[in-house]
Amino acid sequence: MINVLKILFHIFSYMVLFYFLLLNGFYLFFIILSFFGISRYRHRIEYVRMEEIFSSPLIKPISIVVPACNEENSIVESVRNLLSLEYPQYEVIIVNDGSTDSTLNRLIEAFHLKKTQ
C-alpha cells in the first residue's frame, strides 16, 4: 500500500513538473515571438517620417480642452506650448473655471483676445 502511494506520488510529481515545464516553454516561446514582432515593428516605424503620417487623410482634427482655475502664473506658457504642437489641425479650448485671480486677463493680454457672443 505504501509503495503504491509512493509510486502515485512520483507519477503526480512528474506530471506537475511536466505541466510547469510545458507552460513555461509556451511562455518562453511567446516572449521570443513578441520580441521579434516588436523589433520588426520598431524597424518599420523608424523609416516613417512624421510629415508622411500627418499628410494622411486618416488624421482627423482634434480639440484640446484645458481647464484653468487660478492659473495666472502658468496659463500663458501652457497655452503657448500647446499652440506649438506639430499636429496638422487642432484647436485649443481654455475653460476658465471660476478663477478668482487674473487668469483671464493674462490670456487676453498675451493673445490679444476679443470678446464674442
C-alpha positions in Angstrom: 0.0 0.0 0.0 2.8 2.4 0.9 4.7 1.5 -2.3 1.6 2.2 -4.4 1.2 5.7 -2.7 4.9 6.4 -3.3 4.6 5.4 -7.0 1.4 7.6 -7.4 3.1 10.5 -5.7 6.1 10.2 -8.0 3.8 10.0 -11.0 1.9 13.0 -9.8 5.2 14.9 -9.2 6.4 14.2 -12.7 3.0 15.3 -14.1 3.2 18.6 -12.2 6.8 19.0 -13.3 5.9 18.3 -16.9 2.9 20.7 -16.7 5.1 23.6 -15.4 7.9 22.9 -18.0 5.3 22.8 -20.8 3.6 26.0 -19.5 6.9 27.9 -19.1 8.0 26.6 -22.5 4.9 28.2 -24.0 5.7 31.5 -22.1 9.3 31.5 -23.4 8.0 30.8 -27.0 5.6 33.8 -26.8 8.3 36.0 -25.3 10.6 35.2 -28.2 7.9 35.6 -30.7 6.8 39.0 -29.3 10.5 40.2 -29.2 10.8 39.6 -33.0 7.4 41.2 -33.6 8.3 44.3 -31.5 11.7 44.6 -33.2 10.1 44.3 -36.7 7.5 47.0 -35.7 10.3 49.3 -34.4 12.3 48.8 -37.6 9.2 49.7 -39.7 8.3 52.8 -37.7 11.8 54.2 -37.8 11.5 54.8 -41.5 8.2 56.6 -41.5 8.5 60.4 -41.3 6.0 62.3 -39.3 5.3 64.5 -42.3 4.1 61.4 -44.2 1.9 60.4 -41.3 0.4 63.9 -40.9 -0.3 64.2 -44.6 -2.5 61.2 -44.4 -6.3 61.9 -44.9 -6.8 59.5 -41.9 -5.5 62.1 -39.5 -8.5 63.9 -38.0 -8.6 67.3 -36.3 -8.6 67.3 -32.5 -9.7 69.6 -29.8 -7.6 70.1 -26.7 -9.6 71.3 -23.7 -7.6 72.9 -20.9 -9.3 73.6 -17.5 -7.8 76.7 -15.8 -8.7 77.7 -12.3 -6.4 80.3 -10.7 -3.6 79.6 -13.1 -2.4 83.2 -13.8 1.3 82.2 -13.2 1.4 79.5 -15.8 -1.5 79.7 -18.2 0.2 81.8 -20.9 3.2 79.4 -21.1 0.9 76.4 -21.1 -1.1 77.8 -24.0 2.0 78.7 -25.9 3.3 75.2 -25.5 0.0 73.7 -26.7 0.0 76.0 -29.7 3.5 74.8 -30.7 2.3 71.3 -31.3 3.2 69.8 -34.6 -0.2 68.3 -35.3 -1.8 69.2 -38.6 -5.2 70.6 -37.4 -6.2 71.2 -33.9 -7.8 73.8 -31.6 -7.1 74.7 -28.0 -10.1 75.5 -25.8 -9.4 77.1 -22.4 -12.1 76.7 -19.8 -11.8 79.3 -17.2 -13.5 77.6 -14.3 -14.3 80.4 -11.9 -10.9 81.8 -11.4 -10.6 84.4 -8.7 -7.2 85.7 -9.9 -6.3 87.3 -13.2 -6.1 84.2 -15.3 -8.5 85.6 -17.9 -6.7 88.9 -18.1 -3.4 87.3 -18.6 -4.8 85.3 -21.6 -6.4 88.5 -23.0 -3.2 90.4 -22.8 -0.9 87.7 -24.1 -3.0 86.6 -27.1 -5.0 89.8 -27.9 -8.3 88.1 -27.3 -11.6 89.9 -28.1 -14.9 89.3 -26.5 -17.5 87.5 -28.7 -21.0 86.2 -28.0 
